[in-house]
Amino acid sequence: MSIKLISKPLCAGTLLFALLGGAAGAQDTGTLDQGRVVEKPEPYSPYVDQHFPQRVLWGDAHHHSSLSVDSGMIGNNNSPDVSFRLARGEEVTSNSGLRVQLVRPLDFLVVTDHAEYLGIAKLLNEADPALLATDVGKEWYAKMNGSPQEAWQAVVSMQKDFTSGVPRFSDPKVTRTVWEDVVDIASRFNQPGTFTALNGYEWSTVSNGKDGSGPAGANLHRVVIFRDGPDRVKQIVPFSAFDSGDPEKLWEFMAAYEENTGGQILAIPHNGNISNGQMYAEVIKGSDMTAGYAERRARWEPLMEVTQEKGDGEAHPFLSPNDEFADYGTWDFGDSFGNPKEDWMLQYEYARSTLKNGIRLEEKLRVNPFKFGMIGSTDNHVSMTTTREENYFGKLPSEDPSPDRYKGVFVKNATTGEVLVYDWQLVASGLVAVWARENTREEIFDAMARKEVYASTGTRLTVRIFGGWDFRPDEVQRPDFAAQGYARGVPMGGDLTDAPDSKAPKFMIRALRDPDGANLDRIQIIKGWLNADGTTEERIYDVACSDNRSIENRRCNRTVGSTVDVADASYTNSIGETMFMVHWEDPDFDPSQSAFYYMRVIEIPTPRWTAYDAKRFGITMPSEVPMTVQDRAYTSPIWYTP
């Protein structure tokens, strides 16, 4: 039997003590006093030697300010200062002049403005003489100050430069100056132990159709996050699509950063749902994925952003037809250029199918390229992380609350002009939760790197899961639940191997509702596994049902119902549960099959942001506009390998 927990390496002294039969962080053996050993007493406090993560911290790891061209050029006047002020609990003003505040502060934020043309929107808004002295600067400035349609045309033309890889304006001094300002702003708001501002940016490449990676238009964007402060991060400028649109070149930059600075860095892909099968493809530049590629991808991209405003990416109903909760915030119209999607592409876009592909590829390559944890973040372009349905301020500046915002057009077919996505289809999502020991850059980054994280579609459910071989049913109710989980099992993001004879994995689970939100409907375990013939399968197990519902054929025997009054945009917590404590053992375990398990926690129905708008502005929306939602959380998986 072997249980592996990914963790930080032990220091030499701790490792030596452990090898001698002690436990890391346990009581000292004593001190030498004039030739005799004086034993130190057992500590009275049982917590002084506990060093495992005991705090869940909430944040947004994908957030744009006015420094991004597709934000600052179309009406976002809020700088990163506003982003951080709102996140840490202050009142700010939206771009249309509305007062905004969060129900509770966040614990951390990463402002991830696009590396491409970083800060150009700020220079244009300030009518920078050097930029306006160029022909392209004059063109951009005129369009930005013209109609909203002209401003958006300028943004689209700039985004096409991202795809071509050829900038029409480039000044290394400007790039470095703006980047150093970005880092300085984060440093000013970073307060270790209280609020964390991590350094980061977005690498924003789209497939150009020329390098064999797929047809033009496939979204391949990654958010890049640093563990480090200004002493290391200022040694570089962000690697952008103008440097290369090849993800492997991004990984080379990341490797060079770590080697040259001694720092640490990771990348997080997002919106596979608009990549038309390219984000998690098995064919790379026309050839089957190699073991070397798989190893590099697993090394540099340990996480997947599984939910955000441009659609949810956990599962798709075509791929999971027996999953009644799969069709959540689904955007499957095509790619970022509006090119249509074909069914075969879907399996390379969604988390569940990609996790299954990962264990299948591992059988062939001996390494799993898609062994990722799951997070949520917003991708908002208004300098405001607002993920609660009753407090949603949209993705773009034009989507501030108003009677008409639901009518807005978000995506059109570039060729026909057909509307593909309306603004009412935006999802008020998401957030990332990390399990950490303290609120610092280092602890939050380390939690991400070891995948002890989970995604929320907007509310703040507290969720924890441990997998092991000998957890007993009554132990989930122990006050030292977490201590037992770490001592004898692995948390989310961990690995189980070499199943003992006649034993199946056992899981200890806890879930607690958001104190300012809705009760819980159910907890589900999603399992995927690899058959002997190389095919993969999935199965959903409801492991906890609220309101005394029974579990029949692995599922709750009836729906939870609804207390939502759509006209009043209200609900009550008279149904559902505030907390679940669950012990679950896989009844279908085969020790010869590779598998993964992740948890999905679903809330009772609540009013959607569209219902709050309808009530607030006294309007009636078309029947196709959804008015209710069931927010949920997705944990990072626990993997089993024979």
NORLINZI-V266341 format. One record per pair of residues at least 6 apart in sequence whose C-alpha atoms are under 6 Angstrom apart, sorted by sequence separation. I is the first residue (numbers start at 1). J is the second residue. D is the distance in whole Angstrom. If there is no record, write none. Layout:
I|J|D ; I|J|D
This chain:
18|24|6 ; 31|37|6 ; 66|72|4 ; 93|99|5 ; 131|137|5 ; 132|138|5 ; 161|167|6 ; 190|196|5 ; 209|215|4 ; 258|264|6 ; 283|289|6 ; 307|313|6 ; 334|340|4 ; 347|353|5 ; 348|354|6 ; 362|368|5 ; 386|392|5 ; 394|400|6 ; 399|405|6 ; 412|418|5 ; 513|519|6 ; 530|536|5 ; 550|556|6 ; 551|557|6 ; 564|570|6 ; 31|38|5 ; 92|99|6 ; 93|100|6 ; 143|150|5 ; 144|151|4 ; 190|197|5 ; 209|216|4 ; 272|279|5 ; 282|289|5 ; 306|313|5 ; 334|341|4 ; 393|400|5 ; 412|419|4 ; 436|443|6 ; 529|536|6 ; 550|557|6 ; 564|571|4 ; 30|38|6 ; 92|100|5 ; 143|151|5 ; 208|216|4 ; 306|314|6 ; 412|420|5 ; 529|537|6 ; 563|571|5 ; 30|39|4 ; 91|100|6 ; 207|216|5 ; 317|326|5 ; 411|420|5 ; 528|537|6 ; 563|572|6 ; 14|24|6 ; 30|40|5 ; 66|76|5 ; 91|101|5 ; 207|217|5 ; 316|326|5 ; 317|327|6 ; 358|368|5 ; 411|421|5 ; 528|538|4 ; 66|77|6 ; 186|197|5 ; 206|217|6 ; 207|218|5 ; 315|326|5 ; 316|327|6 ; 358|369|6 ; 410|421|5 ; 527|538|5 ; 545|556|6 ; 66|78|6 ; 206|218|5 ; 358|370|5 ; 410|422|5 ; 527|539|5 ; 542|554|6 ; 66|79|5 ; 206|219|5 ; 409|422|4 ; 410|423|6 ; 541|554|5 ; 542|555|5 ; 65|79|6 ; 206|220|5 ; 381|395|5 ; 382|396|6 ; 408|422|6 ; 409|423|6 ; 526|540|5 ; 65|80|5 ; 205|220|6 ; 380|395|5 ; 381|396|5 ; 382|397|6 ; 408|423|5 ; 525|540|6 ; 89|105|4 ; 205|221|5 ; 525|541|5 ; 611|627|5 ; 88|105|5 ; 124|141|6 ; 204|221|5 ; 312|329|5 ; 406|423|5 ; 435|452|6 ; 524|541|5 ; 610|627|6 ; 87|105|6 ; 88|106|6 ; 203|221|6 ; 311|329|5 ; 312|330|6 ; 406|424|4 ; 524|542|4 ; 87|106|5 ; 203|222|5 ; 311|330|5 ; 434|453|4 ; 466|485|5 ; 523|542|6 ; 524|543|6 ; 608|627|5 ; 202|222|6 ; 311|331|5 ; 433|453|6 ; 523|543|6 ; 607|627|6 ; 608|628|5 ; 202|223|4 ; 433|454|5 ; 468|489|4 ; 523|544|5 ; 607|628|4 ; 608|629|5 ; 201|223|6 ; 202|224|6 ; 467|489|5 ; 522|544|5 ; 606|628|6 ; 26|49|6 ; 201|224|5 ; 432|455|5 ; 467|490|5 ; 522|545|5 ; 606|629|6 ; 25|49|5 ; 200|224|5 ; 466|490|5 ; 605|629|5 ; 200|225|4 ; 431|456|5 ; 466|491|4 ; 521|546|6 ; 605|630|5 ; 200|226|6 ; 430|456|6 ; 465|491|6 ; 604|630|6 ; 199|226|6 ; 430|457|4 ; 431|458|6 ; 603|630|5 ; 429|457|5 ; 430|458|5 ; 603|631|6 ; 232|261|6 ; 429|458|5 ; 547|576|6 ; 603|632|6 ; 546|576|5 ; 602|632|4 ; 546|577|6 ; 601|632|5 ; 476|508|6 ; 601|633|5 ; 268|301|6 ; 600|633|6 ; 266|300|5 ; 267|301|5 ; 600|634|5 ; 268|303|6 ; 269|304|6 ; 270|305|5 ; 315|350|6 ; 599|634|6 ; 205|241|5 ; 268|304|6 ; 314|350|6 ; 469|505|5 ; 599|635|5 ; 203|240|5 ; 227|264|5 ; 313|350|5 ; 314|351|5 ; 315|352|6 ; 468|505|6 ; 469|506|6 ; 598|635|6 ; 468|506|5 ; 569|607|6 ; 598|636|6 ; 226|265|5 ; 467|506|6 ; 598|637|4 ; 205|245|5 ; 225|265|6 ; 452|492|5 ; 467|507|4 ; 597|637|5 ; 225|266|6 ; 387|428|5 ; 452|493|5 ; 466|507|5 ; 597|638|5 ; 163|205|6 ; 224|266|6 ; 387|429|5 ; 451|493|5 ; 466|508|5 ; 564|606|6 ; 569|611|6 ; 596|638|6 ; 163|206|5 ; 224|267|4 ; 465|508|6 ; 562|605|6 ; 569|612|5 ; 596|639|4 ; 223|267|5 ; 465|509|5 ; 595|639|6 ; 596|640|6 ; 68|113|5 ; 163|208|6 ; 222|267|6 ; 223|268|5 ; 464|509|6 ; 595|640|5 ; 68|114|5 ; 222|268|5 ; 464|510|5 ; 594|640|6 ; 59|106|6 ; 64|111|6 ; 222|269|4 ; 463|510|6 ; 594|641|5 ; 58|106|6 ; 59|107|6 ; 63|111|5 ; 64|112|6 ; 73|121|5 ; 463|511|4 ; 58|107|5 ; 59|108|5 ; 60|109|5 ; 61|110|5 ; 63|112|5 ; 64|113|5 ; 72|121|5 ; 462|511|6 ; 57|107|6 ; 59|109|5 ; 62|112|6 ; 462|512|5 ; 592|642|6 ; 378|429|6 ; 461|512|6 ; 67|119|5 ; 69|121|5 ; 378|430|5 ; 461|513|5 ; 377|430|4 ; 461|514|5 ; 67|121|6 ; 376|430|5 ; 377|431|5 ; 460|514|5 ; 519|573|6 ; 67|122|6 ; 219|274|6 ; 376|431|5 ; 521|576|5 ; 219|275|4 ; 376|432|5 ; 520|576|5 ; 218|275|4 ; 375|432|5 ; 519|576|5 ; 520|577|5 ; 218|276|6 ; 519|577|5 ; 220|279|6 ; 276|335|5 ; 519|578|5 ; 274|334|6 ; 275|335|5 ; 274|335|4 ; 274|336|6 ; 530|593|6 ; 530|594|5 ; 276|341|6 ; 513|578|5 ; 529|594|6 ; 512|578|6 ; 529|595|4 ; 281|348|5 ; 512|579|4 ; 528|595|5 ; 277|345|4 ; 280|348|5 ; 306|374|6 ; 511|579|6 ; 528|596|5 ; 276|345|6 ; 303|372|5 ; 306|375|6 ; 307|376|5 ; 308|377|5 ; 309|378|6 ; 511|580|5 ; 527|596|6 ; 302|372|5 ; 303|373|5 ; 304|374|5 ; 305|375|5 ; 306|376|6 ; 308|378|5 ; 388|458|6 ; 510|580|6 ; 527|597|5 ; 73|144|6 ; 277|348|5 ; 298|369|5 ; 303|374|6 ; 305|376|5 ; 387|458|5 ; 510|581|5 ; 526|597|6 ; 213|285|5 ; 277|349|6 ; 297|369|6 ; 509|581|6 ; 526|598|5 ; 212|285|4 ; 509|582|5 ; 525|598|6 ; 212|286|6 ; 291|365|5 ; 508|582|6 ; 525|599|5 ; 294|369|4 ; 338|413|5 ; 508|583|5 ; 524|599|6 ; 165|241|6 ; 166|242|6 ; 273|349|5 ; 507|583|6 ; 524|600|5 ; 74|151|6 ; 165|242|4 ; 272|349|4 ; 507|584|5 ; 523|600|6 ; 373|451|5 ; 506|584|6 ; 523|601|5 ; 162|241|6 ; 375|454|5 ; 376|455|4 ; 506|585|4 ; 374|454|5 ; 375|455|4 ; 376|456|6 ; 505|585|6 ; 522|602|6 ; 374|455|6 ; 521|602|6 ; 521|603|5 ; 520|603|4 ; 521|604|5 ; 519|603|6 ; 520|604|6 ; 70|155|6 ; 504|589|6 ; 519|604|6 ; 108|195|6 ; 110|197|6 ; 115|202|6 ; 107|195|5 ; 108|196|5 ; 109|197|5 ; 110|198|5 ; 112|200|5 ; 113|201|5 ; 114|202|5 ; 115|203|6 ; 108|197|6 ; 112|201|4 ; 113|202|6 ; 112|202|5 ; 499|591|6 ; 473|583|5 ; 218|335|5 ; 219|336|6 ; 309|426|5 ; 217|335|6 ; 309|427|4 ; 217|336|5 ; 309|428|6 ; 217|337|5 ; 309|429|5 ; 308|429|5 ; 308|430|5 ; 115|238|6 ; 307|430|6 ; 116|240|6 ; 115|240|5 ; 493|636|5 ; 495|638|6 ; 497|640|6 ; 492|636|5 ; 493|637|5 ; 494|638|5 ; 495|639|5 ; 496|640|5 ; 497|641|5 ; 498|642|5 ; 492|637|6 ; 493|638|5 ; 495|640|6 ; 497|642|6 ; 492|638|5 ; 457|631|6 ; 457|632|6 ; 456|632|6 ; 456|633|4 ; 455|633|5 ; 455|634|5 ; 454|634|6 ; 454|635|4 ; 454|636|6 ; 227|441|6 ; 403|617|6 ; 227|442|6 ; 227|445|6 ; 389|608|6 ; 390|609|6 ; 389|609|4 ; 390|612|6 ; 196|440|6 ; 193|439|5 ; 193|440|6 ; 192|440|5 ; 374|636|5 ; 373|636|4 ; 83|383|5 ; 83|384|6 ; 78|383|6 ; 76|382|6 ; 71|381|5 ; 62|377|5 ; 61|377|6 ; 62|378|6 ; 63|379|5 ; 64|380|6 ; 65|381|6 ; 60|377|5 ; 62|379|5 ; 63|380|5 ; 64|381|5 ; 65|383|5 ; 64|383|6 ; 76|397|6 ; 75|397|6 ; 60|431|5 ; 59|431|6 ; 60|432|6 ; 59|432|5 ; 58|432|6 ; 58|433|5 ; 57|433|5 ; 57|434|5 ; 56|434|5 ; 56|435|5 ; 55|435|6 ; 55|436|5 ; 53|435|6 ; 55|437|6 ; 53|436|4 ; 54|437|6 ; 53|437|4 ; 5|490|6 ; 5|494|5 ; 4|495|5 ; 3|496|5 ; 3|497|6 ; 2|497|5 ; 2|498|6 ; 1|498|5 ; 1|499|6 ; 1|500|5
